[in-house]
Amino acid sequence: MLFKLSRLLGASFVFTLIVTTPSASAAALLDPPSTPMTFSLAANGGNCDDCEWIAAEGVITSSTPIDFENVLQKMHAPKVIALNSSGGDLVAGIKLGLVLRKHGFTTYVAHTSPTGDKESSSFSDTGPGICASSCAYAFLGGISRHVLDGSRFGVHQFRPAMTFDSEPSTDVMSSSQVIVAMLYAYTSMMGVDPKIIGFASTVSPDAILWLGKSELSALNVDTSKPAAGKWSLMPSSHGDGLAAFLDQRQPDTIVNAHIEIMCFKDPGSVLIYVEAPVDVKRNITDSIKSISISQPLISHPMPGLQNLLKNLEERSVVVHTFKAKVVNSKLRIIFAVRGDELWSYMNRNGWFSVDVDLPRYMWSSVLPSGVSSYRFPAMNDSSIRRLLERNCINWRTN
């Protein structure tokens, strides 16, 4: 896929941005610089994952991806970038996105500016920004992606870097087909719903379509807070009777975790089965310290103040008895928990988390604490819960 996509990147296409009817909130935003994109190191003086970042401001040109690679070679840069750009060269935007993905960057749509504090003149802050046109595709290169409140993310039709006076020529039509194929391949590779290309096709190259929070989440453009999956019922694959199950995309990733809740032999308890991808081949059962149910914090502002407070605010029920194994690079765990405790965590903020304390050899910059959290929405459909509980009662009495 990478080879084929790189072959498609030989042509040059340009995005142009003309905002025809900006909203009141849009008018309050400062336009991004009209000069070629620059990269600078920024920090707010805090001590957190997102307290230092690369500020990317300006128009994306054909040299932008190479300029960014050179910046990475010259500085010890954090893997966080704040983009503020009205667009530019489409192919360069995609190439920049590929560089961001190769280096494991988190992307934000945000404008970086000095704090204005005389005592901390070297520090910066972030505010609402713009990422439109080719910048939108560069942004998709982030493994974790966040459009800050007040920021704007926009798309539109592409325009080949050529003009014609009458009907499109065969060459122009062929070029359009190539670029559409390239966009579908790229968005799929980035874990984004290719429907975004359909959204872009609804407006002309001289206009812009600003996507709202619901669209950004549904398309997996913004990975901060994924849309909640839908609980369903099916025959239990781990026991008798029914199981409530769902597949849920995880925040800040492109992976899905599967969960099943079913009856257990002990009255008042339920059995929970979770399956999710892990980057490990061998069995890790003997190395897992514990599994717990907790109340997650699933918003990710910049800087990451809530991440600092997570351990102070989170409460959990620890489960020491469980079964776990890795099959085909998927972690499979099964454990029992009291039903009233599970329903309690579901009702606190609409989400609950299954936390797995992984062995030290799996710790990384992504999991510095060694805890992998799989987050799921509450079972808001009361009919499913009633059917599950009724089935458990009937199963125990039979």
KOLKOL-864586 format. One record per residue (C-alpha): x, y, z; residue number from 0. Coordinates in Angstrom, 1 decimal, padded with zeros to 4 digits, always signed. Layout:
<r px="X" py="Y" pz="Z" i="NUM"/>
...
// end
This chain:
<r px="+000.0" py="+000.0" pz="+000.0" i="0"/>
<r px="+002.8" py="+002.5" pz="+000.9" i="1"/>
<r px="+004.6" py="+001.7" pz="-002.3" i="2"/>
<r px="+001.5" py="+002.1" pz="-004.5" i="3"/>
<r px="+000.6" py="+005.3" pz="-002.7" i="4"/>
<r px="+004.1" py="+006.7" pz="-003.1" i="5"/>
<r px="+003.8" py="+006.1" pz="-006.9" i="6"/>
<r px="+000.6" py="+008.1" pz="-006.9" i="7"/>
<r px="+002.3" py="+011.1" pz="-005.2" i="8"/>
<r px="+004.3" py="+012.0" pz="-008.3" i="9"/>
<r px="+001.7" py="+014.4" pz="-009.7" i="10"/>
<r px="+001.1" py="+017.9" pz="-008.2" i="11"/>
<r px="-002.3" py="+019.2" pz="-007.2" i="12"/>
<r px="-003.2" py="+022.4" pz="-005.4" i="13"/>
<r px="-006.0" py="+023.2" pz="-003.0" i="14"/>
<r px="-007.3" py="+026.7" pz="-002.8" i="15"/>
<r px="-009.4" py="+028.0" pz="+000.1" i="16"/>
<r px="-012.0" py="+030.7" pz="-000.1" i="17"/>
<r px="-014.3" py="+031.0" pz="+002.8" i="18"/>
<r px="-017.5" py="+032.5" pz="+001.4" i="19"/>
<r px="-019.9" py="+032.5" pz="+004.5" i="20"/>
<r px="-017.9" py="+032.2" pz="+007.7" i="21"/>
<r px="-019.9" py="+031.9" pz="+010.9" i="22"/>
<r px="-019.7" py="+034.4" pz="+013.8" i="23"/>
<r px="-017.4" py="+032.0" pz="+015.6" i="24"/>
<r px="-015.3" py="+031.6" pz="+012.5" i="25"/>
<r px="-014.9" py="+035.3" pz="+012.1" i="26"/>
<r px="-013.4" py="+035.6" pz="+015.6" i="27"/>
<r px="-010.5" py="+033.3" pz="+014.5" i="28"/>
<r px="-007.3" py="+034.8" pz="+013.1" i="29"/>
<r px="-006.4" py="+033.7" pz="+009.6" i="30"/>
<r px="-003.4" py="+031.4" pz="+009.5" i="31"/>
<r px="-000.2" py="+032.9" pz="+008.0" i="32"/>
<r px="-000.3" py="+033.2" pz="+004.2" i="33"/>
<r px="+003.5" py="+032.5" pz="+004.0" i="34"/>
<r px="+005.0" py="+029.0" pz="+003.6" i="35"/>
<r px="+004.6" py="+026.7" pz="+006.7" i="36"/>
<r px="+007.2" py="+027.1" pz="+009.4" i="37"/>
<r px="+008.0" py="+024.8" pz="+012.3" i="38"/>
<r px="+009.1" py="+025.9" pz="+015.8" i="39"/>
<r px="+009.4" py="+024.3" pz="+019.2" i="40"/>
<r px="+006.9" py="+025.6" pz="+021.7" i="41"/>
<r px="+006.3" py="+024.9" pz="+025.4" i="42"/>
<r px="+004.0" py="+026.2" pz="+028.1" i="43"/>
<r px="+006.3" py="+025.5" pz="+031.0" i="44"/>
<r px="+004.3" py="+022.5" pz="+032.4" i="45"/>
<r px="+005.5" py="+019.0" pz="+033.0" i="46"/>
<r px="+003.1" py="+016.8" pz="+031.0" i="47"/>
<r px="+002.9" py="+014.8" pz="+027.7" i="48"/>
<r px="+001.5" py="+017.7" pz="+025.7" i="49"/>
<r px="+003.3" py="+020.6" pz="+027.5" i="50"/>
<r px="+005.8" py="+020.8" pz="+024.7" i="51"/>
<r px="+005.0" py="+020.7" pz="+021.0" i="52"/>
<r px="+005.9" py="+021.7" pz="+017.5" i="53"/>
<r px="+004.0" py="+024.7" pz="+016.2" i="54"/>
<r px="+003.3" py="+024.4" pz="+012.4" i="55"/>
<r px="+001.9" py="+027.6" pz="+011.0" i="56"/>
<r px="+001.4" py="+028.7" pz="+007.4" i="57"/>
<r px="+000.7" py="+027.3" pz="+003.9" i="58"/>
<r px="+001.8" py="+023.8" pz="+002.9" i="59"/>
<r px="+004.1" py="+024.0" pz="-000.1" i="60"/>
<r px="+005.9" py="+021.3" pz="-002.1" i="61"/>
<r px="+008.9" py="+021.6" pz="+000.1" i="62"/>
<r px="+007.0" py="+021.4" pz="+003.5" i="63"/>
<r px="+007.5" py="+017.6" pz="+004.0" i="64"/>
<r px="+011.2" py="+017.9" pz="+003.4" i="65"/>
<r px="+011.5" py="+021.0" pz="+005.6" i="66"/>
<r px="+009.7" py="+019.1" pz="+008.4" i="67"/>
<r px="+012.1" py="+016.1" pz="+008.1" i="68"/>
<r px="+015.0" py="+018.5" pz="+008.4" i="69"/>
<r px="+013.5" py="+020.0" pz="+011.5" i="70"/>
<r px="+013.2" py="+016.6" pz="+013.1" i="71"/>
<r px="+016.8" py="+015.8" pz="+012.4" i="72"/>
<r px="+018.1" py="+019.1" pz="+014.0" i="73"/>
<r px="+016.0" py="+019.1" pz="+017.2" i="74"/>
<r px="+015.0" py="+016.7" pz="+019.9" i="75"/>
<r px="+011.3" py="+017.3" pz="+019.1" i="76"/>
<r px="+008.3" py="+016.1" pz="+021.0" i="77"/>
<r px="+005.9" py="+013.8" pz="+019.1" i="78"/>
<r px="+003.1" py="+016.5" pz="+019.3" i="79"/>
<r px="+002.3" py="+019.0" pz="+016.6" i="80"/>
<r px="-000.2" py="+021.9" pz="+016.5" i="81"/>
<r px="-001.3" py="+022.7" pz="+012.9" i="82"/>
<r px="-002.7" py="+026.1" pz="+011.9" i="83"/>
<r px="-003.0" py="+026.3" pz="+008.1" i="84"/>
<r px="-005.5" py="+027.2" pz="+005.4" i="85"/>
<r px="-004.1" py="+024.5" pz="+003.1" i="86"/>
<r px="-001.8" py="+024.5" pz="+000.1" i="87"/>
<r px="-000.3" py="+021.7" pz="-002.0" i="88"/>
<r px="-002.5" py="+018.5" pz="-001.7" i="89"/>
<r px="+000.3" py="+016.0" pz="-002.5" i="90"/>
<r px="+002.6" py="+017.8" pz="+000.0" i="91"/>
<r px="-000.1" py="+017.6" pz="+002.6" i="92"/>
<r px="-000.4" py="+013.9" pz="+002.2" i="93"/>
<r px="+003.3" py="+013.4" pz="+002.3" i="94"/>
<r px="+003.5" py="+015.5" pz="+005.5" i="95"/>
<r px="+000.8" py="+013.2" pz="+006.9" i="96"/>
<r px="+002.8" py="+010.2" pz="+006.0" i="97"/>
<r px="+005.9" py="+011.7" pz="+007.8" i="98"/>
<r px="+003.8" py="+012.4" pz="+010.9" i="99"/>
<r px="+002.5" py="+008.8" pz="+010.9" i="100"/>
<r px="+006.0" py="+007.4" pz="+010.4" i="101"/>
<r px="+007.3" py="+009.2" pz="+013.5" i="102"/>
<r px="+004.2" py="+008.5" pz="+015.6" i="103"/>
<r px="+003.0" py="+012.1" pz="+016.1" i="104"/>
<r px="-000.2" py="+013.3" pz="+017.9" i="105"/>
<r px="-001.8" py="+016.1" pz="+015.9" i="106"/>
<r px="-003.9" py="+019.1" pz="+017.1" i="107"/>
<r px="-005.7" py="+021.8" pz="+015.2" i="108"/>
<r px="-004.5" py="+024.8" pz="+017.2" i="109"/>
<r px="-002.9" py="+028.2" pz="+016.8" i="110"/>
<r px="+000.3" py="+028.7" pz="+018.9" i="111"/>
<r px="+001.1" py="+032.2" pz="+020.3" i="112"/>
<r px="+003.2" py="+033.7" pz="+023.0" i="113"/>
<r px="+001.6" py="+033.8" pz="+026.5" i="114"/>
<r px="+002.1" py="+037.5" pz="+026.8" i="115"/>
<r px="+003.4" py="+037.1" pz="+030.3" i="116"/>
<r px="+006.6" py="+039.1" pz="+030.9" i="117"/>
<r px="+007.8" py="+036.6" pz="+033.5" i="118"/>
<r px="+007.5" py="+033.7" pz="+031.1" i="119"/>
<r px="+008.2" py="+035.4" pz="+027.8" i="120"/>
<r px="+009.7" py="+032.2" pz="+026.4" i="121"/>
<r px="+006.5" py="+030.2" pz="+026.9" i="122"/>
<r px="+003.6" py="+029.7" pz="+024.5" i="123"/>
<r px="+000.0" py="+028.9" pz="+024.6" i="124"/>
<r px="-002.6" py="+027.4" pz="+022.2" i="125"/>
<r px="-005.9" py="+028.7" pz="+021.1" i="126"/>
<r px="-008.4" py="+027.8" pz="+018.3" i="127"/>
<r px="-006.9" py="+027.3" pz="+014.9" i="128"/>
<r px="-007.7" py="+026.4" pz="+011.4" i="129"/>
<r px="-006.8" py="+023.3" pz="+009.4" i="130"/>
<r px="-008.4" py="+023.2" pz="+006.0" i="131"/>
<r px="-007.9" py="+021.9" pz="+002.5" i="132"/>
<r px="-004.6" py="+020.0" pz="+002.2" i="133"/>
<r px="-003.9" py="+020.6" pz="+005.9" i="134"/>
<r px="-006.9" py="+018.4" pz="+006.7" i="135"/>
<r px="-005.1" py="+015.5" pz="+005.1" i="136"/>
<r px="-001.8" py="+016.2" pz="+006.8" i="137"/>
<r px="-003.7" py="+016.3" pz="+010.1" i="138"/>
<r px="-005.0" py="+012.7" pz="+009.5" i="139"/>
<r px="-001.4" py="+011.4" pz="+009.7" i="140"/>
<r px="-001.5" py="+011.7" pz="+013.5" i="141"/>
<r px="-001.9" py="+008.5" pz="+015.5" i="142"/>
<r px="-003.9" py="+010.5" pz="+018.0" i="143"/>
<r px="-005.9" py="+013.5" pz="+016.6" i="144"/>
<r px="-007.6" py="+016.4" pz="+018.4" i="145"/>
<r px="-009.6" py="+019.3" pz="+017.0" i="146"/>
<r px="-009.6" py="+021.7" pz="+019.9" i="147"/>
<r px="-012.9" py="+023.5" pz="+021.0" i="148"/>
<r px="-013.3" py="+026.5" pz="+018.8" i="149"/>
<r px="-011.0" py="+025.2" pz="+016.1" i="150"/>
<r px="-012.2" py="+024.6" pz="+012.5" i="151"/>
<r px="-011.5" py="+021.6" pz="+010.3" i="152"/>
<r px="-012.6" py="+022.0" pz="+006.7" i="153"/>
<r px="-012.6" py="+020.1" pz="+003.4" i="154"/>
<r px="-013.6" py="+020.7" pz="-000.2" i="155"/>
<r px="-013.1" py="+019.3" pz="-003.7" i="156"/>
<r px="-009.6" py="+019.1" pz="-005.1" i="157"/>
<r px="-008.5" py="+021.1" pz="-008.1" i="158"/>
<r px="-005.8" py="+019.8" pz="-010.4" i="159"/>
<r px="-003.0" py="+022.3" pz="-011.1" i="160"/>
<r px="-004.3" py="+022.8" pz="-014.6" i="161"/>
<r px="-007.1" py="+024.8" pz="-016.3" i="162"/>
<r px="-009.3" py="+024.2" pz="-019.3" i="163"/>
<r px="-011.8" py="+026.4" pz="-021.1" i="164"/>
<r px="-014.4" py="+023.9" pz="-022.3" i="165"/>
<r px="-015.1" py="+020.2" pz="-021.5" i="166"/>
<r px="-012.5" py="+018.4" pz="-019.4" i="167"/>
<r px="-009.9" py="+016.6" pz="-021.4" i="168"/>
<r px="-009.2" py="+012.8" pz="-021.1" i="169"/>
<r px="-005.9" py="+013.6" pz="-019.3" i="170"/>
<r px="-007.7" py="+015.8" pz="-016.8" i="171"/>
<r px="-010.4" py="+013.2" pz="-016.1" i="172"/>
<r px="-007.7" py="+010.5" pz="-015.7" i="173"/>
<r px="-005.8" py="+012.8" pz="-013.2" i="174"/>
<r px="-009.0" py="+013.2" pz="-011.2" i="175"/>
<r px="-009.5" py="+009.5" pz="-011.0" i="176"/>
<r px="-005.9" py="+009.0" pz="-009.8" i="177"/>
<r px="-006.2" py="+011.6" pz="-007.1" i="178"/>
<r px="-009.5" py="+010.2" pz="-005.8" i="179"/>
<r px="-007.9" py="+006.7" pz="-005.7" i="180"/>
<r px="-005.0" py="+008.2" pz="-003.8" i="181"/>
<r px="-007.2" py="+009.9" pz="-001.3" i="182"/>
<r px="-009.2" py="+006.7" pz="-000.6" i="183"/>
<r px="-006.0" py="+004.7" pz="-000.1" i="184"/>
<r px="-004.5" py="+007.4" pz="+002.2" i="185"/>
<r px="-007.6" py="+007.9" pz="+004.4" i="186"/>
<r px="-008.1" py="+004.2" pz="+004.8" i="187"/>
<r px="-004.4" py="+003.8" pz="+005.7" i="188"/>
<r px="-004.8" py="+006.5" pz="+008.4" i="189"/>
<r px="-007.8" py="+004.7" pz="+009.9" i="190"/>
<r px="-010.2" py="+007.4" pz="+008.8" i="191"/>
<r px="-013.6" py="+006.7" pz="+007.2" i="192"/>
<r px="-013.2" py="+007.4" pz="+003.4" i="193"/>
<r px="-016.6" py="+009.0" pz="+003.5" i="194"/>
<r px="-014.7" py="+012.2" pz="+004.3" i="195"/>
<r px="-013.9" py="+012.3" pz="+000.6" i="196"/>
<r px="-017.7" py="+012.3" pz="-000.1" i="197"/>
<r px="-018.1" py="+015.2" pz="+002.3" i="198"/>
<r px="-015.4" py="+017.1" pz="+000.5" i="199"/>
<r px="-017.0" py="+016.5" pz="-002.9" i="200"/>
<r px="-020.2" py="+018.3" pz="-001.9" i="201"/>
<r px="-018.5" py="+021.7" pz="-002.1" i="202"/>
<r px="-016.6" py="+023.4" pz="-004.9" i="203"/>
<r px="-012.9" py="+024.1" pz="-004.7" i="204"/>
<r px="-013.7" py="+027.7" pz="-004.1" i="205"/>
<r px="-015.7" py="+027.0" pz="-000.9" i="206"/>
<r px="-015.1" py="+025.1" pz="+002.3" i="207"/>
<r px="-017.1" py="+022.6" pz="+004.3" i="208"/>
<r px="-016.5" py="+022.9" pz="+008.0" i="209"/>
<r px="-017.1" py="+019.6" pz="+009.8" i="210"/>
<r px="-018.8" py="+019.6" pz="+013.2" i="211"/>
<r px="-017.8" py="+017.6" pz="+016.2" i="212"/>
<r px="-020.3" py="+014.8" pz="+015.4" i="213"/>
<r px="-018.9" py="+014.4" pz="+011.9" i="214"/>
<r px="-015.3" py="+014.6" pz="+013.1" i="215"/>
<r px="-016.0" py="+011.8" pz="+015.6" i="216"/>
<r px="-018.1" py="+009.6" pz="+013.4" i="217"/>
<r px="-015.4" py="+009.8" pz="+010.6" i="218"/>
<r px="-012.7" py="+009.1" pz="+013.1" i="219"/>
<r px="-011.0" py="+012.4" pz="+012.2" i="220"/>
<r px="-010.9" py="+013.4" pz="+015.9" i="221"/>
<r px="-010.0" py="+010.5" pz="+018.1" i="222"/>
<r px="-010.5" py="+012.3" pz="+021.4" i="223"/>
<r px="-013.9" py="+010.9" pz="+022.2" i="224"/>
<r px="-015.2" py="+008.2" pz="+019.8" i="225"/>
<r px="-018.8" py="+007.8" pz="+019.2" i="226"/>
<r px="-020.3" py="+005.2" pz="+021.5" i="227"/>
<r px="-020.9" py="+001.7" pz="+020.1" i="228"/>
<r px="-024.2" py="+000.0" pz="+020.4" i="229"/>
<r px="-024.8" py="-002.9" pz="+022.7" i="230"/>
<r px="-026.5" py="-006.0" pz="+021.3" i="231"/>
<r px="-027.4" py="-009.5" pz="+022.5" i="232"/>
<r px="-026.1" py="-012.8" pz="+021.2" i="233"/>
<r px="-025.6" py="-016.3" pz="+022.4" i="234"/>
<r px="-022.7" py="-016.5" pz="+024.8" i="235"/>
<r px="-019.5" py="-017.8" pz="+023.3" i="236"/>
<r px="-018.1" py="-018.5" pz="+026.9" i="237"/>
<r px="-021.0" py="-020.1" pz="+028.7" i="238"/>
<r px="-024.7" py="-020.8" pz="+028.5" i="239"/>
<r px="-027.4" py="-018.3" pz="+027.8" i="240"/>
<r px="-027.1" py="-014.8" pz="+026.3" i="241"/>
<r px="-024.3" py="-012.2" pz="+026.3" i="242"/>
<r px="-024.5" py="-008.4" pz="+025.8" i="243"/>
<r px="-021.7" py="-007.4" pz="+023.5" i="244"/>
<r px="-020.3" py="-004.5" pz="+021.5" i="245"/>
<r px="-017.2" py="-003.4" pz="+019.5" i="246"/>
<r px="-015.9" py="+000.0" pz="+020.5" i="247"/>
<r px="-013.2" py="+002.1" pz="+018.8" i="248"/>
<r px="-010.8" py="+003.2" pz="+021.4" i="249"/>
<r px="-009.9" py="+006.9" pz="+022.1" i="250"/>
<r px="-006.7" py="+008.1" pz="+020.4" i="251"/>
<r px="-006.2" py="+004.9" pz="+018.4" i="252"/>
<r px="-007.6" py="+003.2" pz="+015.3" i="253"/>
<r px="-008.2" py="-000.1" pz="+017.0" i="254"/>
<r px="-011.4" py="-001.7" pz="+018.2" i="255"/>
<r px="-011.9" py="-003.6" pz="+021.5" i="256"/>
<r px="-014.6" py="-006.2" pz="+021.8" i="257"/>
<r px="-016.5" py="-006.8" pz="+025.1" i="258"/>
<r px="-019.0" py="-009.4" pz="+026.2" i="259"/>
<r px="-021.0" py="-009.4" pz="+029.5" i="260"/>
<r px="-022.7" py="-012.6" pz="+030.4" i="261"/>
<r px="-024.0" py="-014.7" pz="+033.3" i="262"/>
<r px="-021.7" py="-016.2" pz="+035.9" i="263"/>
<r px="-022.3" py="-019.1" pz="+038.3" i="264"/>
<r px="-022.0" py="-016.8" pz="+041.4" i="265"/>
<r px="-025.3" py="-015.0" pz="+042.2" i="266"/>
<r px="-025.0" py="-011.2" pz="+041.7" i="267"/>
<r px="-021.9" py="-011.5" pz="+039.5" i="268"/>
<r px="-021.3" py="-011.3" pz="+035.8" i="269"/>
<r px="-018.6" py="-012.6" pz="+033.6" i="270"/>
<r px="-016.7" py="-010.1" pz="+031.4" i="271"/>
<r px="-014.7" py="-011.0" pz="+028.3" i="272"/>
<r px="-012.5" py="-008.5" pz="+026.5" i="273"/>
<r px="-010.5" py="-008.9" pz="+023.3" i="274"/>
<r px="-008.3" py="-006.2" pz="+021.8" i="275"/>
<r px="-005.1" py="-006.0" pz="+019.6" i="276"/>
<r px="-001.7" py="-005.9" pz="+021.3" i="277"/>
<r px="+001.7" py="-005.5" pz="+019.9" i="278"/>
<r px="+003.1" py="-008.7" pz="+021.4" i="279"/>
<r px="+003.3" py="-012.4" pz="+020.2" i="280"/>
<r px="+004.0" py="-014.4" pz="+023.3" i="281"/>
<r px="+001.6" py="-015.4" pz="+026.1" i="282"/>
<r px="+001.6" py="-012.7" pz="+028.9" i="283"/>
<r px="-000.7" py="-014.4" pz="+031.3" i="284"/>
<r px="+001.9" py="-014.9" pz="+034.1" i="285"/>
<r px="+003.1" py="-011.3" pz="+033.8" i="286"/>
<r px="-000.2" py="-009.4" pz="+034.2" i="287"/>
<r px="-000.4" py="-008.1" pz="+037.8" i="288"/>
<r px="-004.1" py="-007.2" pz="+037.9" i="289"/>
<r px="-007.2" py="-006.2" pz="+036.0" i="290"/>
<r px="-009.6" py="-003.5" pz="+037.1" i="291"/>
<r px="-012.9" py="-001.7" pz="+036.3" i="292"/>
<r px="-012.6" py="+002.1" pz="+036.6" i="293"/>
<r px="-014.2" py="+005.4" pz="+035.6" i="294"/>
<r px="-012.1" py="+006.8" pz="+032.7" i="295"/>
<r px="-011.4" py="+010.4" pz="+031.8" i="296"/>
<r px="-011.8" py="+010.4" pz="+028.0" i="297"/>
<r px="-011.3" py="+014.1" pz="+027.1" i="298"/>
<r px="-007.8" py="+015.1" pz="+026.1" i="299"/>
<r px="-007.3" py="+018.9" pz="+026.2" i="300"/>
<r px="-004.0" py="+020.5" pz="+025.3" i="301"/>
<r px="-002.0" py="+020.7" pz="+027.5" i="302"/>
<r px="-002.8" py="+017.3" pz="+029.2" i="303"/>
<r px="-003.8" py="+018.6" pz="+032.6" i="304"/>
<r px="-006.5" py="+015.9" pz="+033.0" i="305"/>
<r px="-003.9" py="+013.3" pz="+032.3" i="306"/>
<r px="-001.9" py="+014.6" pz="+035.3" i="307"/>
<r px="-005.0" py="+014.4" pz="+037.5" i="308"/>
<r px="-006.1" py="+011.0" pz="+036.3" i="309"/>
<r px="-004.6" py="+008.9" pz="+039.1" i="310"/>
<r px="-006.0" py="+011.3" pz="+041.7" i="311"/>
<r px="-009.5" py="+011.3" pz="+040.4" i="312"/>
<r px="-010.0" py="+007.7" pz="+039.2" i="313"/>
<r px="-011.5" py="+005.0" pz="+041.4" i="314"/>
<r px="-011.4" py="+001.4" pz="+040.5" i="315"/>
<r px="-012.4" py="-002.2" pz="+041.5" i="316"/>
<r px="-009.4" py="-004.4" pz="+041.2" i="317"/>
<r px="-009.9" py="-008.0" pz="+039.9" i="318"/>
<r px="-007.1" py="-010.4" pz="+040.9" i="319"/>
<r px="-008.6" py="-013.6" pz="+039.5" i="320"/>
<r px="-008.7" py="-013.8" pz="+035.7" i="321"/>
<r px="-007.6" py="-015.7" pz="+032.7" i="322"/>
<r px="-005.6" py="-014.1" pz="+029.9" i="323"/>
<r px="-003.8" py="-015.1" pz="+026.8" i="324"/>
<r px="-002.5" py="-013.7" pz="+023.5" i="325"/>
<r px="-003.8" py="-015.3" pz="+020.3" i="326"/>
<r px="-002.9" py="-013.9" pz="+016.9" i="327"/>
<r px="-001.6" py="-010.7" pz="+018.5" i="328"/>
<r px="-004.9" py="-010.2" pz="+020.3" i="329"/>
<r px="-005.2" py="-010.0" pz="+024.1" i="330"/>
<r px="-008.1" py="-012.1" pz="+025.4" i="331"/>
<r px="-009.1" py="-011.7" pz="+029.1" i="332"/>
<r px="-012.0" py="-013.1" pz="+031.0" i="333"/>
<r px="-012.9" py="-012.3" pz="+034.6" i="334"/>
<r px="-015.9" py="-012.0" pz="+037.0" i="335"/>
<r px="-017.1" py="-008.9" pz="+038.8" i="336"/>
<r px="-020.1" py="-008.1" pz="+040.9" i="337"/>
<r px="-023.0" py="-006.8" pz="+038.7" i="338"/>
<r px="-023.9" py="-003.9" pz="+041.0" i="339"/>
<r px="-020.2" py="-002.6" pz="+040.9" i="340"/>
<r px="-020.2" py="-002.8" pz="+037.1" i="341"/>
<r px="-023.6" py="-001.0" pz="+036.7" i="342"/>
<r px="-022.3" py="+001.7" pz="+039.2" i="343"/>
<r px="-019.3" py="+002.5" pz="+037.1" i="344"/>
<r px="-021.4" py="+002.5" pz="+033.9" i="345"/>
<r px="-023.7" py="+005.1" pz="+035.5" i="346"/>
<r px="-021.0" py="+007.6" pz="+036.6" i="347"/>
<r px="-020.2" py="+009.4" pz="+033.4" i="348"/>
<r px="-021.6" py="+007.1" pz="+030.7" i="349"/>
<r px="-018.3" py="+005.2" pz="+030.1" i="350"/>
<r px="-016.3" py="+002.6" pz="+032.0" i="351"/>
<r px="-012.8" py="+001.3" pz="+031.5" i="352"/>
<r px="-011.2" py="-002.2" pz="+031.8" i="353"/>
<r px="-007.6" py="-001.6" pz="+032.8" i="354"/>
<r px="-004.9" py="-004.2" pz="+032.3" i="355"/>
<r px="-001.6" py="-003.9" pz="+034.2" i="356"/>
<r px="+000.7" py="-005.2" pz="+031.5" i="357"/>
<r px="+004.2" py="-006.6" pz="+032.0" i="358"/>
<r px="+007.2" py="-004.2" pz="+032.0" i="359"/>
<r px="+008.6" py="-005.4" pz="+028.7" i="360"/>
<r px="+005.4" py="-004.0" pz="+027.0" i="361"/>
<r px="+005.9" py="-000.5" pz="+028.5" i="362"/>
<r px="+006.5" py="+002.2" pz="+026.0" i="363"/>
<r px="+006.1" py="+006.0" pz="+025.3" i="364"/>
<r px="+002.5" py="+005.1" pz="+024.5" i="365"/>
<r px="+002.0" py="+003.1" pz="+027.8" i="366"/>
<r px="+004.6" py="+004.7" pz="+030.1" i="367"/>
<r px="+002.8" py="+003.3" pz="+033.2" i="368"/>
<r px="+002.3" py="-000.1" pz="+031.8" i="369"/>
<r px="-001.5" py="+000.1" pz="+032.0" i="370"/>
<r px="-003.6" py="-000.5" pz="+028.9" i="371"/>
<r px="-007.1" py="+000.9" pz="+029.2" i="372"/>
<r px="-010.0" py="-000.4" pz="+027.1" i="373"/>
<r px="-012.9" py="+002.0" pz="+027.3" i="374"/>
<r px="-016.6" py="+001.2" pz="+026.7" i="375"/>
<r px="-019.9" py="+003.1" pz="+026.8" i="376"/>
<r px="-022.5" py="+002.4" pz="+029.4" i="377"/>
<r px="-025.3" py="-000.1" pz="+028.6" i="378"/>
<r px="-027.9" py="+002.6" pz="+028.2" i="379"/>
<r px="-030.4" py="+000.3" pz="+026.6" i="380"/>
<r px="-032.3" py="-000.8" pz="+029.7" i="381"/>
<r px="-034.2" py="-003.5" pz="+027.7" i="382"/>
<r px="-030.9" py="-005.3" pz="+026.9" i="383"/>
<r px="-029.8" py="-005.1" pz="+030.5" i="384"/>
<r px="-033.2" py="-006.5" pz="+031.7" i="385"/>
<r px="-033.0" py="-009.4" pz="+029.2" i="386"/>
<r px="-029.5" py="-010.2" pz="+030.3" i="387"/>
<r px="-030.4" py="-010.1" pz="+034.0" i="388"/>
<r px="-033.5" py="-012.2" pz="+033.5" i="389"/>
<r px="-031.6" py="-014.7" pz="+031.4" i="390"/>
<r px="-029.0" py="-015.0" pz="+034.3" i="391"/>
<r px="-031.8" py="-015.7" pz="+036.8" i="392"/>
<r px="-033.4" py="-018.3" pz="+034.6" i="393"/>
<r px="-030.1" py="-019.9" pz="+033.9" i="394"/>
<r px="-029.2" py="-020.2" pz="+037.6" i="395"/>
<r px="-032.5" py="-021.7" pz="+038.5" i="396"/>
<r px="-032.5" py="-024.3" pz="+035.7" i="397"/>
// end
